[in-house]
Amino acid sequence: MPGTIDEGFRDFHTKLTPSSFESEAAKAHRASIKRRIETDFGLRRFWRTGSFGNGTSISGHSDVDYMASIPRESLSSNSTTSLTKLRNSLAARFPNTGVRTSCPAVVVPFGNSAKETTEVTPADYLRTENGFKIYDIPDCAGGWMNASPDAHNAYVRQINSKLSGKVKPLIRFIKAWKYYQSVPISSFYLELRVAKYAFSEQTILYSIDVQAVFALLDRLELARITDPMGISGYISPCKSTADLETARSKLSTALARATKAREAEAAENIKDAFEWWNKLYAYKFPSYYR
């Protein structure tokens, strides 16, 4: 068990990182999903995106995201119609799984845990800019919007590399709050917010920067973020006004607890600091050992 805050975050990150077994389980249904889409629609590219694809997934909580680049002639001008067609196709292939639409993706829950849930987003390839492929994906209003997972992953990788590999763990610590406290906020939004925050930092110290990220999110009141890669326009934190209000309330509590943890650490009261971090993370943070 850890005896310092740094050791606590080190052990916490180990806990948050999916095991090799979990990562392999996430791949289990890839081939059968890909074959079905190829048969019914044709397929130009099928690849993993999201948290698993970018190395920021949370053990036991992050599902598996894929993007399916489908020939334009197999898609509809109305993206909702395309989602429905994809849902019907996958539901026919996996009739006992409860396939459903959750824009911009179709969700295939193969089991009860997140690692057994696969989300597939239909995409229409548009063009390549600066070496990154840009696609149209459903905008959840019947239309289509630009997206480039390759560009966004590269953005996070660049900042993570500049800061000695400490940005992706920082993203995991913020996402862990989302999952452990059931905060209805977008993982993609958090990932870009943390990366954009870290862009101007010279070094990362987790107990300082976790609190600083919460302070930033609170100060901005979870405002929409402008895509730093200039591709997807504005990125919203939540799906509804009600979710935004809930997220803001839980963010205020998180900031208060992180601030108390930092104050206790500054006063060299390490036991109390661990207690506050534990409260923030629903008592899933490592226990203090002296």
Backbone torsions as a table, in degrees:
resi	resn	phi	psi	omega
1	MET	NA	150.0	-174.7
2	PRO	-76.1	150.6	177.7
3	GLY	-116.3	-6.7	176.4
4	THR	-129.9	162.4	179.3
5	ILE	-63.7	-41.0	177.7
6	ASP	-58.6	-43.7	177.9
7	GLU	-64.8	-35.9	178.0
8	GLY	-61.0	-46.4	178.7
9	PHE	-68.8	-34.1	176.6
10	ARG	-61.5	-48.1	-179.8
11	ASP	-68.0	-34.8	179.3
12	PHE	-64.5	-41.0	179.5
13	HIS	-64.0	-38.5	176.1
14	THR	-59.7	-41.6	178.9
15	LYS	-65.4	-36.5	-176.5
16	LEU	-76.6	-24.7	-175.3
17	THR	-77.9	123.9	179.8
18	PRO	-57.4	141.6	177.5
19	SER	-72.1	166.8	177.1
20	SER	-61.7	-34.2	177.5
21	PHE	-64.0	-43.2	-179.1
22	GLU	-66.4	-38.8	178.9
23	SER	-65.3	-39.3	178.6
24	GLU	-69.0	-38.9	178.7
25	ALA	-61.5	-33.4	-179.5
26	ALA	-65.8	-24.2	-178.5
27	LYS	-88.8	-8.8	-165.5
28	ALA	-56.4	-36.5	-172.6
29	HIS	-103.2	6.0	-175.1
30	ARG	-57.5	-49.0	-173.8
31	ALA	-62.8	-42.2	-177.3
32	SER	-69.9	-36.0	176.4
33	ILE	-66.3	-45.1	-179.8
34	LYS	-59.9	-45.1	-179.8
35	ARG	-60.2	-41.7	-178.3
36	ARG	-63.8	-43.4	-179.6
37	ILE	-67.4	-39.4	177.4
38	GLU	-59.5	-42.8	-177.7
39	THR	-67.0	-43.9	-172.7
40	ASP	-87.9	-26.3	-173.5
41	PHE	-129.9	-20.1	-166.1
42	GLY	85.7	160.3	-175.5
43	LEU	-155.1	128.2	179.1
44	ARG	-97.2	-32.9	-179.3
45	ARG	-159.3	143.5	179.0
46	PHE	-142.6	114.3	-172.8
47	TRP	-147.6	157.6	-177.3
48	ARG	-79.9	136.0	177.0
49	THR	-128.3	-160.6	174.7
50	GLY	68.8	-161.1	-174.0
51	SER	-63.0	-44.0	178.8
52	PHE	-63.2	-38.7	-178.6
53	GLY	-70.3	-22.6	-176.0
54	ASN	-111.7	5.0	176.6
55	GLY	73.5	30.9	178.1
56	THR	-129.0	23.0	-178.4
57	SER	-75.6	160.0	-179.1
58	ILE	-113.6	124.6	-178.2
59	SER	-53.5	127.6	176.5
60	GLY	82.3	-5.3	-174.6
61	HIS	-127.8	-34.1	-177.2
62	SER	-80.3	130.7	174.8
63	ASP	-85.9	-175.7	-174.9
64	VAL	-109.0	122.9	-176.2
65	ASP	-108.6	133.8	173.0
66	TYR	-127.5	151.4	170.9
67	MET	-113.7	134.7	-179.1
68	ALA	-114.5	109.2	176.8
69	SER	-81.8	108.5	-173.5
70	ILE	-106.3	139.8	177.8
71	PRO	-53.9	139.7	-174.3
72	ARG	-57.2	-35.6	-178.5
73	GLU	-67.2	-15.9	178.2
74	SER	-94.1	-3.8	178.7
75	LEU	-103.1	164.3	177.6
76	SER	-106.2	155.1	177.1
77	SER	-63.6	-28.6	175.3
78	ASN	-91.5	116.9	-175.4
79	SER	-67.0	-28.6	177.6
80	THR	-63.3	-38.9	177.0
81	THR	-64.1	-41.5	178.3
82	SER	-63.3	-41.5	177.0
83	LEU	-61.8	-41.4	179.8
84	THR	-63.7	-42.4	178.8
85	LYS	-63.5	-42.2	178.6
86	LEU	-66.2	-41.1	177.0
87	ARG	-60.2	-46.0	-178.6
88	ASN	-62.7	-38.4	178.9
89	SER	-63.6	-48.5	-177.7
90	LEU	-72.7	-30.5	176.5
91	ALA	-67.0	-35.3	177.4
92	ALA	-68.7	-33.0	179.9
93	ARG	-79.1	-35.0	-178.3
94	PHE	-125.1	69.7	-169.3
95	PRO	-67.5	-17.8	-175.1
96	ASN	-104.8	13.8	-174.4
97	THR	-101.6	-14.4	-178.0
98	GLY	78.4	43.7	179.1
99	VAL	-58.5	136.2	-178.8
100	ARG	-146.2	165.4	175.5
101	THR	-94.7	134.9	172.4
102	SER	-141.8	86.8	-171.2
103	CYS	-47.6	133.5	13.6
104	PRO	-95.6	20.9	-172.4
105	ALA	-127.0	170.5	168.1
106	VAL	-107.9	130.3	-174.8
107	VAL	-102.0	129.0	177.0
108	VAL	-119.6	98.1	-178.7
109	PRO	-87.2	98.8	-177.8
110	PHE	-76.7	-16.9	179.6
111	GLY	-154.2	-164.5	-176.9
112	ASN	-90.6	-13.6	-177.3
113	SER	-102.3	158.7	-177.0
114	ALA	-61.1	-38.3	-176.7
115	LYS	-65.2	-15.4	178.0
116	GLU	-97.8	3.7	179.6
117	THR	-102.4	128.4	179.7
118	THR	-114.9	134.1	175.4
119	GLU	-115.0	132.6	-178.8
120	VAL	-121.4	123.1	178.4
121	THR	-104.8	121.5	176.6
122	PRO	-72.8	143.5	-176.1
123	ALA	-141.8	147.2	176.7
124	ASP	-115.6	114.2	-179.6
125	TYR	-64.0	130.9	-179.2
126	LEU	-106.7	-55.8	-173.5
127	ARG	-168.7	173.9	174.2
128	THR	-118.3	127.9	178.0
129	GLU	-128.8	130.6	178.6
130	ASN	54.2	32.0	178.5
131	GLY	85.0	1.1	-177.9
132	PHE	-113.1	132.8	177.5
133	LYS	-76.0	134.3	179.5
134	ILE	-114.5	135.9	-175.8
135	TYR	-126.3	160.2	164.8
136	ASP	-95.6	133.7	173.4
137	ILE	-129.3	162.5	-179.2
138	PRO	-56.3	137.9	179.7
139	ASP	-100.6	6.4	176.6
140	CYS	70.6	16.5	174.8
141	ALA	-136.2	21.2	179.4
142	GLY	92.5	-15.6	179.9
143	GLY	-100.5	-163.8	-179.0
144	TRP	-128.9	151.8	178.8
145	MET	-137.0	153.4	-178.7
146	ASN	-72.4	143.8	176.6
147	ALA	-153.3	150.3	176.1
148	SER	-148.8	87.1	176.9
149	PRO	-55.1	-35.2	179.7
150	ASP	-61.5	-43.9	-178.9
151	ALA	-67.0	-42.3	-178.7
152	HIS	-68.4	-38.5	176.5
153	ASN	-63.7	-39.2	178.8
154	ALA	-65.2	-37.8	178.6
155	TYR	-61.2	-47.0	179.6
156	VAL	-67.0	-42.0	179.9
157	ARG	-60.3	-41.7	-178.4
158	GLN	-62.3	-46.1	-179.0
159	ILE	-69.9	-38.9	177.7
160	ASN	-61.0	-41.6	179.7
161	SER	-66.7	-40.5	-179.9
162	LYS	-61.4	-31.7	-176.6
163	LEU	-108.1	36.7	170.4
164	SER	57.7	36.4	175.1
165	GLY	74.5	18.5	-176.3
166	LYS	-98.1	-5.3	-176.9
167	VAL	-80.0	-41.5	179.1
168	LYS	-62.6	-41.9	172.7
169	PRO	-60.5	-38.5	177.7
170	LEU	-61.2	-41.9	176.0
171	ILE	-60.1	-43.0	178.9
172	ARG	-60.4	-40.2	-178.7
173	PHE	-64.8	-35.5	178.4
174	ILE	-75.1	-39.3	177.0
175	LYS	-65.8	-34.1	178.7
176	ALA	-59.9	-40.5	174.8
177	TRP	-58.3	-45.3	179.6
178	LYS	-55.2	-48.3	-175.9
179	TYR	-76.1	-45.5	-175.5
180	TYR	-69.5	-28.1	179.7
181	GLN	-105.5	10.4	176.8
182	SER	51.9	53.3	-179.9
183	VAL	-90.4	122.7	-176.2
184	PRO	-79.8	69.6	-176.1
185	ILE	-131.5	148.6	-176.5
186	SER	-70.9	129.8	175.6
187	SER	-63.6	-37.3	179.4
188	PHE	-63.7	-42.1	176.9
189	TYR	-59.8	-48.1	-180.0
190	LEU	-62.0	-40.8	-178.8
191	GLU	-60.5	-46.5	-179.2
192	LEU	-71.1	-36.6	178.0
193	ARG	-61.8	-46.0	-179.0
194	VAL	-66.3	-42.9	179.4
195	ALA	-62.2	-42.8	-180.0
196	LYS	-65.7	-38.8	175.3
197	TYR	-60.5	-47.0	-174.8
198	ALA	-69.4	-22.1	-177.1
199	PHE	-53.9	-36.9	-176.2
200	SER	-96.9	4.3	-179.4
201	GLU	-89.1	151.9	177.8
202	GLN	-96.0	-26.2	178.2
203	THR	-154.2	162.3	179.9
204	ILE	-121.9	124.9	170.7
205	LEU	-122.9	114.8	-164.2
206	TYR	-57.8	-44.1	-177.7
207	SER	-64.8	-32.8	177.7
208	ILE	-74.9	-46.4	-171.2
209	ASP	-79.8	-28.2	172.8
210	VAL	-61.6	-47.1	178.5
211	GLN	-63.1	-38.9	-179.2
212	ALA	-66.2	-37.7	177.7
213	VAL	-65.5	-44.4	177.4
214	PHE	-60.7	-40.4	179.1
215	ALA	-63.0	-41.1	178.2
216	LEU	-63.8	-48.6	179.8
217	LEU	-59.0	-40.4	-179.7
218	ASP	-68.0	-43.4	-179.6
219	ARG	-62.5	-37.5	179.8
220	LEU	-83.0	-5.1	-179.4
221	GLU	55.7	36.8	-179.7
222	LEU	53.9	43.1	177.5
223	ALA	-66.0	156.8	174.3
224	ARG	-57.7	150.5	179.2
225	ILE	-110.8	138.3	173.7
226	THR	-77.3	127.9	-179.7
227	ASP	-53.3	117.3	-178.0
228	PRO	-64.4	-18.4	178.3
229	MET	-93.5	-1.9	176.3
230	GLY	68.6	28.8	-175.4
231	ILE	-111.6	-47.6	-171.0
232	SER	-98.3	8.7	179.4
233	GLY	69.8	-133.1	178.2
234	TYR	-90.2	140.3	178.9
235	ILE	-115.9	121.8	-175.9
236	SER	-87.6	150.0	-179.1
237	PRO	-79.6	-28.5	-172.1
238	CYS	-139.1	162.7	-177.3
239	LYS	-85.0	-18.6	-176.3
240	SER	-148.7	164.3	177.1
241	THR	-63.3	-39.2	179.1
242	ALA	-62.5	-42.6	177.7
243	ASP	-63.8	-38.6	179.9
244	LEU	-63.6	-41.8	178.6
245	GLU	-63.6	-42.4	178.1
246	THR	-63.5	-44.7	-178.9
247	ALA	-62.9	-41.8	179.1
248	ARG	-63.3	-40.0	179.0
249	SER	-64.2	-45.0	-179.4
250	LYS	-70.2	-30.9	176.0
251	LEU	-64.9	-41.7	179.1
252	SER	-60.0	-41.6	177.6
253	THR	-65.9	-42.2	-180.0
254	ALA	-62.3	-43.5	179.8
255	LEU	-62.5	-42.3	179.9
256	ALA	-61.7	-42.2	-179.0
257	ARG	-70.7	-41.2	178.0
258	ALA	-64.4	-37.3	178.2
259	THR	-66.0	-42.3	176.7
260	LYS	-62.0	-38.8	178.7
261	ALA	-63.7	-42.9	179.7
262	ARG	-66.3	-40.2	178.9
263	GLU	-63.4	-41.1	179.0
264	ALA	-66.0	-40.6	178.7
265	GLU	-64.3	-41.7	179.2
266	ALA	-63.2	-31.4	178.5
267	ALA	-85.9	6.1	-179.4
268	GLU	62.1	27.3	174.4
269	ASN	-99.4	76.1	-170.5
270	ILE	-66.1	-35.5	179.7
271	LYS	-60.8	-45.7	178.6
272	ASP	-65.9	-36.1	178.0
273	ALA	-61.1	-44.9	176.8
274	PHE	-60.2	-39.1	-179.2
275	GLU	-63.2	-42.0	179.4
276	TRP	-68.2	-39.6	175.7
277	TRP	-63.6	-36.9	177.5
278	ASN	-64.2	-40.2	177.3
279	LYS	-62.9	-41.7	-179.8
280	LEU	-61.3	-39.1	-176.0
281	TYR	-101.7	29.8	175.2
282	ALA	54.1	39.3	177.4
283	TYR	60.2	35.8	174.6
284	LYS	-111.9	0.2	173.6
285	PHE	-74.9	148.8	-179.6
286	PRO	-57.0	149.9	179.0
287	SER	-81.6	147.5	-178.5
288	TYR	-74.4	138.9	176.4
289	TYR	-131.9	123.2	-180.0
290	ARG	-109.8	NA	NA
